[in-house]
Amino acid sequence: MPRKVLIQIRRGLEKDIGTLAVGELGYCTDTQKLYVGTASGNVLLVAAQTVGDMLKSIYDTNNNGKVDAAETADTVLWSGIKEKPDLVRKDGDIFTGKVTFPAGVIGEASLNLPHGVAPSSPENGDLWTTTSGLFVRLNGTTRTLAHTSQWSTISQAEAEAGTSTTARLVSGQRIAQAIAAQAMPKGPLTWNDLKGV
């Protein structure tokens, strides 16, 4: 269909576009931006994707209020995360795949679980620390992996008696003392020794 009328708008380099009249359009030939004039000045309507302006039409194509690239980060494979010291888990973010942390080095651990309080409704697999110890939720039960104050090393008397049923810490020395206390005496044996009298 032949063109009968050519309609053009103000155009030129962005630095030369000037202040547009209210409702007037201005096209920047160098940056591919399109402005419209308003009572408060020029307002950007459209920008080329390569320019980097955060336009909803370009960066939020499904119009859900979240940048499209951020949506793909909601389910990121851990293997794709290398050095992200500022990575913070937000509610709802899910990282999938096997997690492999770098080896610890002098002055820096591979993983840090700061002390807090026990969650009110822990879920299976939750892991947390408090000033009392390290805890994990397994099969609907909270298990204590390590205590900082409630566990103590058994005494020599307890080791030798071998009757304590409370979970305690034990050293190699206490194990040797327990074995020695329960061992049969050395030297000649009597019939009563063999009978355990």
Secondary structure, DSSP 4 states (H G I P E B T S, - for coil): ---S-----EEE-GGG--PPPBT-EEEETTT--EEEEETTEEEEEE--GGG----HHHH-TT-SSS-HHHHHTTEEEGGG--S-TT--PPTT-EEES---PPPPBTTB-S----B----SS--TT-EEEETTEEEEEETTEEEEEEESSS--BPPHHHHHHT---S--B--HHHHHHHHHHHSPPSS---HHHHHT-
